[in-house]
Amino acid sequence: MDIVLADAVVSLLTAAGSQLPTGTIIERRLLPIYRPADLVAPRVAVAPRMQSRTLASRASTKREHVVQIAPHKTAVMVDGQPSETDLAAFVALMQAIGDVIERASMAGTIGGATLVSMSTEPLYDIEAAKSMNVLRGVWTVTFSRIAKA
Amino acid sequence: MTVIGKDCVLGYDAIANWASPSLAAVPNAVDVSQPGISKTAIDLPSRGTGGWNPKGAGLKSMDLSFGYLCDAGDDAVLNALRGSYINDTVMQFAVLDGPIAGIAGRVVQGFRFPGIVMEFPIDEQLEDGRRIEIKVEFARHKLAGVLLLPVWMVLTAL
């Protein structure tokens, strides 16, 4: 189910490509480790991260699935810092991804599960930006569903 | 060995099968309880009770409450429960501490009684499964002229 859910998120973001920067690559990536050279265009890794199950009835469990959506992009550096322009564009990308997921959740389930919460903290990883010229953020998205094994 | 609530079984059947029930389980039951198994106490003091207030047994009560986690689509169990609520259909319920078919190594037991669904409130929490908190009360019902009363059901060990 975790892989199915991650793939559903990839399909959703891919279908909403027009709302993301041109050339954005969206992929399921269980180990999202990239070289800076791969990140000229934004690359969005979607990875299943966690699952928990608690009893919902005598014959079913309530399951929570956590999927992380991590956009990456190299930044133009100005005086050793990512440019404000690139940072603003990256924050807009994070916003666009959040909006796509939220809108889809209002229309129904995603991959058979219901969106419960999504959060990002920080909005971008300043250490990665300073040390590797890479802008990186993580949306942590929690889905829920009730199922029987 | 302690019995965990998850491993208990709530069963139901048509009241017409009271004599030889063919119980079906209610797997979507969440928390099952019978808080109303009680009897009233009648005060029986007299001049000879030395200032004490001894009690006598009054009328016994029987009930059943449980949450029902709804599945999407058609659900035969929920249809039966809803039918009892809407049409005042008397059913029989068995609140057992194990499988309806019995289990190896120990007896399975619990109250079985004629009941009618009295409350059927629907709960749709934003982040939880759609659930109905069902309340069943002991119902007065005669079958072939015989008034049916609660019984303690015992299934022998397999």
Interface residues (C-beta under 8 A of the other chain):
Chain A: L55 A56 S57 R58 A59 S60 K62 T114 V116 S144 I146
Chain B: G5 K6 C8 V9 L10 V26 P27 N28 A29 V30 G67 L69 E127 D128 G129
